[in-house]
Amino acid sequence: MHCLAFIYTLLAMAKPQDDCTPAYSVEEKDDKHRVVDRSGRTILQCAGAQDAMHYATLMNQAFEVGYKAGYRDANKA
């Protein structure tokens, strides 16, 4: 599966929450940095913290844009 398609699939599976908890965050375990969703599921694993933070930031931004677009579309219907 193409990387972007995979990310979009994961974003579609994430559930929005009312609080300010980001959809994706970074956890460190055994010298590996994992990007995890709110349920604790590992999305990807990186050797470096900067790479993991970069991916988490991109995924959170994409999630927010997609969620807002879906909300606007629902209000138009």
Secondary structure, DSSP 4 states (H G I P E B T S, - for coil): --HHHHHHHHHHHSPP-SSS--SEEEEEETTEEEEEETT--EEEEESSHHHHHHHHHHHHHHHHHHHHHHHHHHHH-
